[in-house]
Amino acid sequence: MEVRFLFTGKTKDPWVIEGVKHYQKRIKPYAVVSEEVIKEAQRLGPVAIKIDEAKRQLTAIKKSDFIILLDDKGKTQTSEGFAGLLLKWQEQGFRQFSFLIGGAYGVTEEVKNACNYSLSLSALTFPHQLVRLMLVEQTYRAFSILNNEKYHHP
């Protein structure tokens, strides 16, 4: 299995970088993990930024992957529910998963339509940097649930 994290924009916060790397390392016994940072657009209006970033996001998406978009309007899941979805998608034959986090203004409809599933981590709004860390941690948690390990305490 392969898990790719597609993050729009760089982070300069050392604690985010460290936390993401920590959980990516913990995922490695279960899957091949990779990360791609998609260049964010700057000095444009919100609509133009989304359009500019969409070009690079669509290029980063592999057609063979099951693409999960992180979106505040996506479906919320419990940790167990999220783990169950990963298992279901694996059973359907998917072996490569890409998680896409858009830029500060979100993603275009074209990008949304290119994704297989839209996931919301919460009804609350979080900074994109924090969402990266939360996503990678929840992905690790899902693998620990699927493998009946002690990390997750229901």
DSSP file with accessible surface (Angstrom, degrees, kcal/mol):
  #  RESIDUE AA STRUCTURE BP1 BP2  ACC     N-H-->O    O-->H-N    N-H-->O    O-->H-N    TCO  KAPPA ALPHA  PHI   PSI    X-CA   Y-CA   Z-CA
    1    1 A M              0   0   56      0, 0.0    31,-2.7     0, 0.0     2,-0.4   0.000 360.0 360.0 360.0 146.5    0.0    0.0    0.0
    2    2 A E  E     -ab  32  96A  39     93,-2.9    95,-2.9    29,-0.2     2,-0.5  -0.976 360.0-167.8-125.2 136.3    1.1    3.5   -0.7
    3    3 A V  E     -ab  33  97A   2     29,-3.3    31,-2.1    -2,-0.4     2,-0.4  -0.991   7.3-172.2-124.0 122.2    0.0    6.7    1.1
    4    4 A R  E     -ab  34  98A  14     93,-3.2    95,-3.0    -2,-0.5     2,-0.6  -0.946  11.5-154.3-115.7 137.4    0.8   10.1   -0.4
    5    5 A F  E     -ab  35  99A   0     29,-2.3    31,-2.8    -2,-0.4     2,-0.7  -0.955   7.9-165.5-109.6 118.6    0.2   13.4    1.3
    6    6 A L  E     -ab  36 100A   0     93,-3.6    95,-2.8    -2,-0.6     2,-0.5  -0.921  10.3-175.3-107.3 108.3   -0.3   16.3   -1.1
    7    7 A F  E     -ab  37 101A   1     29,-2.6    31,-3.3    -2,-0.7     2,-0.7  -0.912  19.7-140.5-109.3 126.9    0.1   19.6    0.8
    8    8 A T  E    S+a   38   0A   6     93,-1.6    31,-0.2    -2,-0.5    29,-0.1  -0.764  73.1   9.6 -87.3 117.6   -0.5   22.9   -1.0
    9    9 A G  S    S-     0   0    2     29,-3.4    29,-0.2    -2,-0.7     2,-0.1   0.182  86.8 -87.5  93.5 147.5    2.0   25.5    0.3
   10   10 A K        -     0   0  162     27,-0.1     2,-0.4    30,-0.0   119,-0.1  -0.429  31.6-138.9 -81.7 160.3    5.1   25.1    2.4
   11   11 A T        -     0   0   26     -2,-0.1    -2,-0.0     1,-0.1    -1,-0.0  -0.961  16.3-175.8-118.7 142.5    5.2   25.3    6.1
   12   12 A K        +     0   0  189     -2,-0.4    -1,-0.1     5,-0.0     3,-0.1   0.410  53.5 109.9-109.6  -4.5    7.9   27.1    8.0
   13   13 A D    >>  -     0   0   67      1,-0.2     4,-2.2     2,-0.1     3,-0.7  -0.627  56.4-156.9 -78.4 111.6    6.7   26.0   11.5
   14   14 A P  H 3> S+     0   0   90      0, 0.0     4,-2.9     0, 0.0     5,-0.2   0.857  91.1  57.2 -58.0 -35.6    9.3   23.5   12.8
   15   15 A W  H 3> S+     0   0  145      2,-0.2     4,-2.0     1,-0.2     5,-0.1   0.860 108.5  46.7 -67.6 -31.9    6.8   21.9   15.2
   16   16 A V  H <> S+     0   0    1     -3,-0.7     4,-2.9     2,-0.2     5,-0.3   0.948 113.4  47.6 -71.3 -47.9    4.5   21.1   12.3
   17   17 A I  H  X S+     0   0   62     -4,-2.2     4,-2.4     1,-0.2    -2,-0.2   0.935 114.9  46.6 -57.9 -46.3    7.3   19.7   10.2
   18   18 A E  H  X S+     0   0  148     -4,-2.9     4,-2.3    -5,-0.2    -1,-0.2   0.913 113.7  47.9 -63.0 -45.1    8.6   17.6   13.1
   19   19 A G  H  X S+     0   0   15     -4,-2.0     4,-2.1    -5,-0.2     5,-0.2   0.915 111.8  49.0 -64.6 -43.4    5.1   16.3   14.0
   20   20 A V  H  X S+     0   0    6     -4,-2.9     4,-2.6     1,-0.2     5,-0.2   0.946 112.8  47.7 -62.0 -46.4    4.2   15.4   10.4
   21   21 A K  H  X S+     0   0  122     -4,-2.4     4,-2.4    -5,-0.3    -1,-0.2   0.892 108.4  56.7 -62.0 -38.8    7.5   13.5   10.0
   22   22 A H  H  X S+     0   0   90     -4,-2.3     4,-1.5     1,-0.2    -1,-0.2   0.941 113.0  38.5 -57.8 -50.1    7.0   11.8   13.4
   23   23 A Y  H  X S+     0   0   45     -4,-2.1     4,-1.4     2,-0.2    -2,-0.2   0.849 112.1  56.9 -75.7 -30.8    3.6   10.3   12.3
   24   24 A Q  H  X S+     0   0   20     -4,-2.6     4,-1.2    -5,-0.2     3,-0.4   0.924 107.1  50.6 -62.0 -40.9    4.8    9.6    8.7
   25   25 A K  H  < S+     0   0  156     -4,-2.4     3,-0.4     1,-0.2    -1,-0.2   0.891 108.0  52.5 -62.3 -38.1    7.6    7.5   10.3
   26   26 A R  H  < S+     0   0   89     -4,-1.5    -1,-0.2     1,-0.2    -2,-0.2   0.759 106.5  54.1 -71.3 -23.1    5.0    5.6   12.4
   27   27 A I  H >X S+     0   0    0     -4,-1.4     3,-2.8    -3,-0.4     4,-1.3   0.778  85.7  87.0 -77.0 -26.8    2.9    4.9    9.3
   28   28 A K  T 3< S+     0   0  130     -4,-1.2    -1,-0.2    -3,-0.4    -2,-0.1   0.740  77.5  61.3 -54.9 -30.0    5.9    3.3    7.5
   29   29 A P  T 34 S+     0   0  104      0, 0.0    -1,-0.3     0, 0.0    -2,-0.1   0.774 115.8  35.4 -66.0 -18.7    5.4   -0.3    8.9
   30   30 A Y  T <4 S+     0   0   50     -3,-2.8     2,-0.3     1,-0.3    -2,-0.2   0.667 127.8   3.7-104.5 -24.8    2.0   -0.3    7.2
   31   31 A A  S  < S-     0   0    9     -4,-1.3     2,-0.4   -28,-0.0    -1,-0.3  -0.994  73.5 -96.2-158.6 157.5    2.5    1.6    3.9
   32   32 A V  E     -a    2   0A 101    -31,-2.7   -29,-3.3    -2,-0.3     2,-0.4  -0.693  48.8-155.4 -76.7 127.6    5.0    3.4    1.7
   33   33 A V  E     +a    3   0A  22     -2,-0.4     2,-0.3   -31,-0.2   -29,-0.2  -0.911  20.2 166.3-114.8 135.7    4.7    7.1    2.7
   34   34 A S  E     -a    4   0A  46    -31,-2.1   -29,-2.3    -2,-0.4     2,-0.4  -0.964  17.4-153.4-142.3 161.4    5.5   10.1    0.6
   35   35 A E  E     -a    5   0A  77     -2,-0.3     2,-0.4   -31,-0.2   -29,-0.2  -0.996   5.8-171.1-135.7 137.5    4.8   13.8    0.7
   36   36 A E  E     -a    6   0A  79    -31,-2.8   -29,-2.6    -2,-0.4     2,-0.6  -0.998  12.9-149.4-130.4 129.6    4.6   16.3   -2.0
   37   37 A V  E     -a    7   0A  58     -2,-0.4     2,-0.5   -31,-0.2   -29,-0.2  -0.882  13.4-150.5 -98.7 120.8    4.4   20.1   -1.4
   38   38 A I  E     -a    8   0A   6    -31,-3.3   -29,-3.4    -2,-0.6    19,-0.1  -0.813  27.2-108.6 -92.5 127.9    2.4   21.8   -4.2
   39   39 A K        -     0   0  157     -2,-0.5     2,-0.2   -31,-0.2    17,-0.1  -0.305  33.1-135.5 -60.1 130.7    3.5   25.4   -4.8
   40   40 A E        -     0   0   71      1,-0.1     2,-0.2    16,-0.1    -1,-0.1  -0.553  16.9-115.7 -85.5 152.7    0.9   27.9   -3.5
   41   41 A A        -     0   0    8     -2,-0.2     2,-0.3     8,-0.2     3,-0.1  -0.572  33.6-167.8 -84.4 152.3   -0.1   30.9   -5.6
   42   42 A Q        +     0   0  122     -2,-0.2     3,-0.1     1,-0.1     0, 0.0  -0.939  55.1  23.3-138.9 160.0    0.7   34.4   -4.3
   43   43 A R  S    S+     0   0  236     -2,-0.3     2,-0.3     1,-0.2    -1,-0.1   0.798  93.6 105.9  58.2  33.1   -0.2   38.0   -5.0
   44   44 A L  S    S-     0   0   84     -3,-0.1    -1,-0.2     1,-0.0    -3,-0.0  -0.877  77.5 -92.8-127.6 168.2   -3.5   37.1   -6.8
   45   45 A G     >  -     0   0   40     -2,-0.3     4,-2.7    -3,-0.1     5,-0.2  -0.354  48.3 -96.6 -74.8 165.6   -7.1   37.4   -5.7
   46   46 A P  H  > S+     0   0   68      0, 0.0     4,-2.1     0, 0.0     5,-0.2   0.870 123.4  46.3 -53.6 -43.7   -8.8   34.4   -4.1
   47   47 A V  H  > S+     0   0  104      1,-0.2     4,-2.2     2,-0.2     5,-0.2   0.941 114.2  47.6 -67.0 -45.0  -10.4   33.1   -7.2
   48   48 A A  H  > S+     0   0   42      1,-0.2     4,-2.7     2,-0.2    -1,-0.2   0.871 109.6  54.6 -64.5 -35.7   -7.2   33.4   -9.3
   49   49 A I  H  X S+     0   0   13     -4,-2.7     4,-2.9     2,-0.2     5,-0.3   0.948 108.6  47.9 -62.2 -48.1   -5.2   31.8   -6.5
   50   50 A K  H  X S+     0   0   66     -4,-2.1     4,-2.2    -5,-0.2    58,-0.4   0.913 113.5  47.7 -60.1 -42.0   -7.5   28.7   -6.6
   51   51 A I  H  X S+     0   0   91     -4,-2.2     4,-1.3     2,-0.2    -1,-0.2   0.929 113.2  47.7 -66.1 -43.7   -7.3   28.5  -10.4
   52   52 A D  H  X S+     0   0   45     -4,-2.7     4,-0.9     1,-0.2     3,-0.4   0.929 114.7  45.4 -63.7 -45.3   -3.5   28.8  -10.4
   53   53 A E  H  X S+     0   0    3     -4,-2.9     4,-2.6     1,-0.2     3,-0.3   0.854 103.4  65.9 -67.2 -33.4   -3.1   26.2   -7.6
   54   54 A A  H  X S+     0   0    4     -4,-2.2     4,-3.0    -5,-0.3     5,-0.3   0.873  94.4  58.6 -58.3 -37.9   -5.6   23.8   -9.3
   55   55 A K  H  X S+     0   0  130     -4,-1.3     4,-1.5    -3,-0.4    -1,-0.2   0.934 112.2  39.3 -57.1 -46.7   -3.2   23.4  -12.3
   56   56 A R  H  X S+     0   0   72     -4,-0.9     4,-1.9    -3,-0.3    -2,-0.2   0.859 114.6  53.4 -73.6 -35.8   -0.5   22.1  -10.0
   57   57 A Q  H  X S+     0   0    0     -4,-2.6     4,-1.4     2,-0.2    -2,-0.2   0.936 109.4  48.2 -64.0 -44.8   -2.9   20.1   -7.8
   58   58 A L  H  < S+     0   0   37     -4,-3.0    -1,-0.2     1,-0.2    -2,-0.2   0.858 110.6  51.9 -66.0 -32.9   -4.4   18.3  -10.9
   59   59 A T  H  < S+     0   0  121     -4,-1.5    -1,-0.2    -5,-0.3    -2,-0.2   0.869 108.3  51.8 -68.4 -35.5   -0.9   17.5  -12.1
   60   60 A A  H  < S+     0   0    7     -4,-1.9     2,-0.3    -5,-0.1    -2,-0.2   0.758  90.0  94.2 -73.5 -24.9    0.1   16.0   -8.7
   61   61 A I     <  -     0   0   12     -4,-1.4     2,-0.5    -5,-0.1     6,-0.0  -0.546  68.8-146.1 -74.2 127.3   -3.0   13.7   -8.7
   62   62 A K    >   -     0   0   84     -2,-0.3     3,-1.6     1,-0.1    36,-0.1  -0.817   8.8-141.0 -91.9 130.4   -2.3   10.3  -10.0
   63   63 A K  T 3  S+     0   0  178     -2,-0.5    -1,-0.1     1,-0.3     4,-0.1   0.783 101.9  58.3 -61.8 -25.5   -5.2    8.8  -11.9
   64   64 A S  T 3  S+     0   0   76      2,-0.1    32,-0.3    31,-0.0    31,-0.3   0.644  93.4  88.9 -79.6 -13.4   -4.4    5.4  -10.3
   65   65 A D  S <  S-     0   0    6     -3,-1.6     2,-0.7    30,-0.1    32,-0.2  -0.475  81.0-122.9 -83.7 155.2   -4.7    6.7   -6.8
   66   66 A F  E     -c   97   0A  12     30,-3.0    32,-2.5    -2,-0.1     2,-0.5  -0.891  37.4-147.1 -90.7 115.8   -7.8    6.9   -4.6
   67   67 A I  E     -c   98   0A   2     -2,-0.7    49,-1.7    30,-0.2    50,-1.7  -0.798  16.1-169.3 -98.6 123.4   -7.9   10.7   -3.9
   68   68 A I  E     -cd  99 117A   0     30,-3.3    32,-2.8    -2,-0.5     2,-0.5  -0.950  10.7-154.9-111.2 116.8   -9.2   11.9   -0.6
   69   69 A L  E     -cd 100 118A   3     48,-3.1    50,-3.4    -2,-0.6     2,-0.7  -0.781  11.5-137.2 -92.0 130.8   -9.7   15.7   -0.4
   70   70 A L  E     +cd 101 119A  20     30,-2.9    32,-0.6    -2,-0.5     2,-0.3  -0.804  41.2 160.0 -85.6 118.3   -9.6   17.4    2.9
   71   71 A D  E >   -     0   0A  28     48,-2.7     3,-2.2    -2,-0.7    -2,-0.0  -0.996  49.5-134.3-146.3 134.0  -12.5   19.8    2.8
   72   72 A D  E 3  S+     0   0A 102     -2,-0.3    48,-0.1     1,-0.3    -1,-0.1   0.726 112.3  50.2 -63.9 -16.9  -14.5   21.6    5.5
   73   73 A K  E 3  S+     0   0A 159     46,-0.1    -1,-0.3     2,-0.1    47,-0.1   0.346  93.2 105.6-100.3   7.3  -17.7   20.6    3.6
   74   74 A G  E <  S-     0   0A  16     -3,-2.2     2,-0.3    45,-0.2    45,-0.3  -0.045  83.8 -74.2 -75.7-176.2  -16.6   17.0    3.4
   75   75 A K  E     - d   0 119A 133     43,-2.7    45,-2.3     1,-0.0     2,-0.3  -0.624  44.0-135.8 -83.2 135.8  -18.0   14.1    5.4
   76   76 A T  E     - d   0 120A  91     -2,-0.3     2,-0.3    43,-0.2    45,-0.1  -0.638  24.5-175.1 -89.2 151.3  -16.9   13.8    9.0
   77   77 A Q        -     0   0   77     43,-0.5     2,-0.1    -2,-0.3     3,-0.0  -0.969  26.3-118.7-138.5 154.2  -15.9   10.4   10.4
   78   78 A T     >  -     0   0   89     -2,-0.3     4,-2.7     1,-0.1     5,-0.2  -0.432  43.2-103.2 -76.8 168.8  -15.0    9.0   13.7
   79   79 A S  H  > S+     0   0   25      1,-0.2     4,-2.3     2,-0.2     5,-0.2   0.922 126.7  48.4 -60.9 -40.6  -11.5    7.5   13.9
   80   80 A E  H  > S+     0   0   87      1,-0.2     4,-2.4     2,-0.2    -1,-0.2   0.894 110.8  50.9 -66.2 -39.2  -13.0    4.0   13.7
   81   81 A G  H  > S+     0   0   21      2,-0.2     4,-2.1     1,-0.2    -2,-0.2   0.903 109.6  49.8 -64.7 -40.8  -15.1    5.1   10.7
   82   82 A F  H  X S+     0   0    8     -4,-2.7     4,-2.3     2,-0.2    -2,-0.2   0.933 110.7  49.4 -63.7 -44.4  -12.1    6.5    8.9
   83   83 A A  H  X S+     0   0    1     -4,-2.3     4,-2.4     1,-0.2    -2,-0.2   0.918 109.6  53.2 -60.0 -41.6  -10.2    3.3    9.5
   84   84 A G  H  X S+     0   0   35     -4,-2.4     4,-2.7     1,-0.2    -1,-0.2   0.873 106.8  51.8 -62.5 -37.5  -13.2    1.4    8.2
   85   85 A L  H  X S+     0   0   22     -4,-2.1     4,-3.0     2,-0.2     5,-0.2   0.931 108.4  50.5 -65.1 -44.5  -13.2    3.5    5.0
   86   86 A L  H  X S+     0   0    4     -4,-2.3     4,-2.2     1,-0.2    -2,-0.2   0.925 112.7  47.1 -58.9 -42.6   -9.6    2.8    4.4
   87   87 A L  H  X S+     0   0   68     -4,-2.4     4,-2.7     2,-0.2    -2,-0.2   0.934 111.7  50.5 -64.0 -45.5  -10.2   -0.9    4.8
   88   88 A K  H  X S+     0   0   99     -4,-2.7     4,-1.4     1,-0.2    -2,-0.2   0.928 111.3  48.0 -58.2 -45.8  -13.3   -0.8    2.5
   89   89 A W  H  <>S+     0   0    9     -4,-3.0     5,-2.2     1,-0.2    -1,-0.2   0.890 111.1  51.1 -66.3 -35.6  -11.3    1.0   -0.2
   90   90 A Q  H ><5S+     0   0   40     -4,-2.2     3,-1.9    -5,-0.2    -1,-0.2   0.926 108.3  51.7 -63.9 -43.9   -8.5   -1.5    0.1
   91   91 A E  H 3<5S+     0   0  146     -4,-2.7    -1,-0.2     1,-0.3    -2,-0.2   0.770 103.0  59.7 -64.7 -25.0  -11.0   -4.4   -0.2
   92   92 A Q  T 3<5S-     0   0  114     -4,-1.4    -1,-0.3    -5,-0.2    -2,-0.2   0.462 129.0 -98.1 -80.8  -2.1  -12.3   -2.7   -3.4
   93   93 A G  T < 5S+     0   0   49     -3,-1.9     2,-0.3     1,-0.3    -3,-0.2   0.412  76.4 140.5 104.7  -0.3   -8.8   -3.0   -4.8
   94   94 A F      < +     0   0   64     -5,-2.2    -1,-0.3     1,-0.1    -2,-0.1  -0.608  14.7 165.7 -77.9 133.9   -7.3    0.4   -4.2
   95   95 A R        +     0   0  138     -2,-0.3   -93,-2.9   -31,-0.3     2,-0.5   0.451  60.1  62.5-123.1 -10.1   -3.6    0.3   -3.1
   96   96 A Q  E     -b    2   0A  56    -32,-0.3   -30,-3.0   -95,-0.2     2,-0.4  -0.983  60.9-176.0-125.4 122.6   -2.6    3.9   -3.5
   97   97 A F  E     -bc   3  66A   1    -95,-2.9   -93,-3.2    -2,-0.5     2,-0.5  -0.960   5.6-167.7-119.8 133.4   -4.2    6.7   -1.5
   98   98 A S  E     -bc   4  67A   0    -32,-2.5   -30,-3.3    -2,-0.4     2,-0.5  -0.989   6.8-157.4-120.9 128.0   -3.5   10.4   -1.9
   99   99 A F  E     -bc   5  68A   1    -95,-3.0   -93,-3.6    -2,-0.5     2,-0.5  -0.921  13.4-160.2-102.5 123.4   -4.7   12.9    0.6
  100  100 A L  E     -bc   6  69A   0    -32,-2.8   -30,-2.9    -2,-0.5     2,-0.5  -0.923  11.6-172.8-111.9 124.2   -4.9   16.4   -0.8
  101  101 A I  E     -bc   7  70A   4    -95,-2.8   -93,-1.6    -2,-0.5   -30,-0.1  -0.978  20.0-147.1-111.2 122.4   -5.0   19.6    1.3
  102  102 A G        -     0   0    5    -32,-0.6   -94,-0.3    -2,-0.5     5,-0.2  -0.002  23.8 -85.4 -75.8-173.7   -5.8   22.7   -0.7
  103  103 A G  B >   -E  106   0B   2      3,-0.9     3,-2.0   -96,-0.1    -1,-0.2  -0.059  57.0 -72.9 -84.0-169.3   -4.5   26.2   -0.2
  104  104 A A  T 3  S+     0   0   71      1,-0.3     3,-0.1   -96,-0.0    -2,-0.1   0.767 133.0  43.6 -60.5 -27.2   -5.8   28.9    2.0
  105  105 A Y  T 3  S-     0   0  120      1,-0.4    -1,-0.3   -59,-0.1     2,-0.2   0.251 111.5-121.1-104.3  11.1   -8.8   29.6   -0.3
  106  106 A G  B <   -E  103   0B  30     -3,-2.0    -3,-0.9   -56,-0.0    -1,-0.4  -0.495  39.5 -59.1  87.4-156.6   -9.7   25.9   -0.9
  107  107 A V        -     0   0    9     -2,-0.2   -56,-0.1    -5,-0.2   -57,-0.1  -0.865  47.3-100.9-128.1 163.7   -9.8   24.2   -4.2
  108  108 A T     >  -     0   0   20    -58,-0.4     4,-2.4    -2,-0.3     5,-0.2  -0.289  35.1-108.6 -77.5 165.7  -11.7   24.6   -7.5
  109  109 A E  H  > S+     0   0  118      1,-0.2     4,-2.7     2,-0.2     5,-0.2   0.859 120.2  59.8 -61.8 -35.4  -14.7   22.5   -8.5
  110  110 A E  H  > S+     0   0  127      2,-0.2     4,-1.1     1,-0.2    -1,-0.2   0.917 107.1  45.1 -60.3 -42.8  -12.5   20.8  -11.1
  111  111 A V  H >> S+     0   0    0      2,-0.2     3,-0.6     1,-0.2     4,-0.6   0.937 111.9  52.1 -66.6 -44.7  -10.2   19.6   -8.3
  112  112 A K  H >< S+     0   0   59     -4,-2.4     3,-1.2     1,-0.3    -2,-0.2   0.917 109.1  50.6 -56.9 -42.0  -13.1   18.5   -6.2
  113  113 A N  H 3< S+     0   0  128     -4,-2.7    -1,-0.3     1,-0.3    -2,-0.2   0.740 103.9  58.8 -69.5 -23.0  -14.5   16.5   -9.1
  114  114 A A  H << S+     0   0   33     -4,-1.1    -1,-0.3    -3,-0.6     2,-0.2   0.587  93.8  86.0 -80.3 -10.7  -11.1   14.8   -9.6
  115  115 A C    <<  -     0   0   20     -3,-1.2   -47,-0.2    -4,-0.6     3,-0.1  -0.631  67.6-148.6 -94.1 151.3  -11.2   13.4   -6.1
  116  116 A N  S    S+     0   0   83    -49,-1.7     2,-0.3     1,-0.2   -48,-0.2   0.729  80.7  15.0 -86.5 -26.4  -12.9   10.2   -5.0
  117  117 A Y  E     -d   68   0A  31    -50,-1.7   -48,-3.1     2,-0.0     2,-0.5  -0.995  61.5-144.3-152.8 144.6  -13.9   11.3   -1.5
  118  118 A S  E     -d   69   0A  37     -2,-0.3   -43,-2.7   -50,-0.2     2,-0.4  -0.964  22.9-170.5-116.5 120.7  -14.2   14.5    0.5
  119  119 A L  E     -d   75   0A   5    -50,-3.4   -48,-2.7    -2,-0.5     2,-0.5  -0.921  11.4-162.8-117.2 133.5  -13.3   14.3    4.2
  120  120 A S  E     -d   76   0A   5    -45,-2.3   -43,-0.5    -2,-0.4   -48,-0.1  -0.960   8.3-159.3-111.0 132.4  -13.7   16.9    6.9
  121  121 A L  S    S-     0   0   51     -2,-0.5     2,-0.3     1,-0.3    -1,-0.1   0.702  74.5 -18.6 -79.5 -20.6  -11.7   16.5   10.1
  122  122 A S        -     0   0   33      2,-0.2    -1,-0.3     1,-0.1     4,-0.1  -0.963  56.2-111.7-173.7 160.6  -14.1   18.6   12.0
  123  123 A A  S    S+     0   0  101     -2,-0.3     2,-0.1    -3,-0.1    -1,-0.1   0.652  96.3  89.2 -76.6 -14.4  -16.9   21.2   11.8
  124  124 A L  S    S-     0   0  117      1,-0.1     2,-0.5    -3,-0.0    -2,-0.2  -0.409  84.9-116.4 -77.4 159.3  -14.3   23.6   13.3
  125  125 A T        -     0   0  130     -2,-0.1    -2,-0.1     0, 0.0    -1,-0.1  -0.852  35.1-176.9 -99.6 131.0  -11.9   25.6   11.2
  126  126 A F        -     0   0   60     -2,-0.5    -4,-0.0    -4,-0.1     2,-0.0  -0.916  33.8 -96.6-123.5 154.2   -8.2   24.9   11.6
  127  127 A P     >  -     0   0   84      0, 0.0     4,-2.1     0, 0.0     3,-0.4  -0.391  37.3-118.0 -63.3 146.6   -5.1   26.4   10.1
  128  128 A H  H  > S+     0   0   63      1,-0.2     4,-1.7     2,-0.2  -120,-0.0   0.834 114.1  57.6 -56.8 -34.4   -3.8   24.4    7.1
  129  129 A Q  H  > S+     0   0   43      1,-0.2     4,-1.4     2,-0.2    -1,-0.2   0.921 107.8  45.6 -63.6 -43.6   -0.6   23.7    8.9
  130  130 A L  H  > S+     0   0   52     -3,-0.4     4,-2.8     1,-0.2    -2,-0.2   0.878 106.9  59.1 -67.9 -36.2   -2.4   22.1   11.8
  131  131 A V  H  X S+     0   0   22     -4,-2.1     4,-3.0     1,-0.2     5,-0.2   0.892 101.0  56.8 -60.8 -37.9   -4.6   20.1    9.5
  132  132 A R  H  X S+     0   0    4     -4,-1.7     4,-2.3     2,-0.2    -1,-0.2   0.953 110.4  42.9 -55.9 -51.2   -1.5   18.5    8.0
  133  133 A L  H  X S+     0   0   31     -4,-1.4     4,-2.4     1,-0.2    -2,-0.2   0.920 114.8  49.6 -63.4 -44.0   -0.5   17.2   11.4
  134  134 A M  H  X S+     0   0   50     -4,-2.8     4,-2.6     1,-0.2    -1,-0.2   0.908 111.0  50.3 -62.9 -41.7   -4.0   16.1   12.3
  135  135 A L  H  X S+     0   0    1     -4,-3.0     4,-2.3     2,-0.2    -1,-0.2   0.939 111.8  46.0 -63.0 -47.7   -4.4   14.2    9.0
  136  136 A V  H  X S+     0   0    0     -4,-2.3     4,-2.3    -5,-0.2    -1,-0.2   0.917 114.0  49.5 -65.1 -39.9   -1.1   12.4    9.3
  137  137 A E  H  X S+     0   0   24     -4,-2.4     4,-2.8    -5,-0.2    -1,-0.2   0.931 111.5  48.4 -63.4 -44.6   -1.9   11.5   12.9
  138  138 A Q  H  X S+     0   0   43     -4,-2.6     4,-2.4     2,-0.2    -1,-0.2   0.851 109.1  53.8 -66.8 -31.3   -5.4   10.2   12.1
  139  139 A T  H  X S+     0   0    0     -4,-2.3     4,-2.0     2,-0.2    -1,-0.2   0.939 110.8  45.9 -67.4 -43.5   -4.0    8.2    9.2
  140  140 A Y  H  X S+     0   0   15     -4,-2.3     4,-2.4     1,-0.2    -2,-0.2   0.937 111.6  52.6 -61.5 -44.1   -1.5    6.5   11.6
  141  141 A R  H  X S+     0   0   51     -4,-2.8     4,-2.5     1,-0.2    -2,-0.2   0.910 106.2  54.2 -58.4 -41.9   -4.4    6.0   14.1
  142  142 A A  H  X S+     0   0    1     -4,-2.4     4,-2.7     1,-0.2    -1,-0.2   0.930 108.9  47.7 -59.9 -44.7   -6.5    4.3   11.4
  143  143 A F  H  X S+     0   0    7     -4,-2.0     4,-1.4     1,-0.2    -1,-0.2   0.896 110.8  51.5 -63.9 -37.9   -3.7    1.9   10.7
  144  144 A S  H  <>S+     0   0    0     -4,-2.4     5,-2.9     2,-0.2    -2,-0.2   0.890 110.8  48.8 -67.2 -35.9   -3.3    1.2   14.4
  145  145 A I  H ><5S+     0   0   33     -4,-2.5     3,-1.8     1,-0.2    -2,-0.2   0.940 110.2  50.5 -64.5 -47.6   -7.0    0.5   14.7
  146  146 A L  H 3<5S+     0   0   50     -4,-2.7    -1,-0.2     1,-0.3    -2,-0.2   0.774 114.0  45.7 -63.8 -23.8   -7.0   -1.8   11.7
  147  147 A N  T 3<5S-     0   0   79     -4,-1.4    -1,-0.3    -5,-0.2    -2,-0.2   0.202 111.2-119.7-104.7  15.0   -4.1   -3.7   13.3
  148  148 A N  T < 5 +     0   0  151     -3,-1.8    -3,-0.2     1,-0.2     2,-0.2   0.862  57.5 159.2  51.4  44.3   -5.6   -3.9   16.7
  149  149 A E    > < -     0   0   78     -5,-2.9     3,-0.6    -6,-0.1    -1,-0.2  -0.545  51.5-114.3 -96.7 166.8   -2.8   -2.0   18.3
  150  150 A K  T 3  S+     0   0  185      1,-0.2    -1,-0.1    -2,-0.2    -5,-0.1   0.528  92.9  89.9 -80.4  -7.3   -2.8   -0.1   21.6
  151  151 A Y  T 3  S+     0   0   52     -7,-0.1     2,-0.5     1,-0.0    -1,-0.2   0.915  81.9  61.0 -58.1 -44.1   -2.3    3.4   20.3
  152  152 A H    <   -     0   0   29     -3,-0.6    -1,-0.0   -11,-0.2     0, 0.0  -0.726  66.7-167.8 -90.4 128.0   -6.1    4.0   19.9
  153  153 A H              0   0  148     -2,-0.5    -3,-0.1     0, 0.0    -2,-0.0  -0.897 360.0 360.0-115.3 103.4   -8.1    3.9   23.1
  154  154 A P              0   0  144      0, 0.0     0, 0.0     0, 0.0     0, 0.0  -0.187 360.0 360.0 -68.6 360.0  -11.9    3.7   22.3
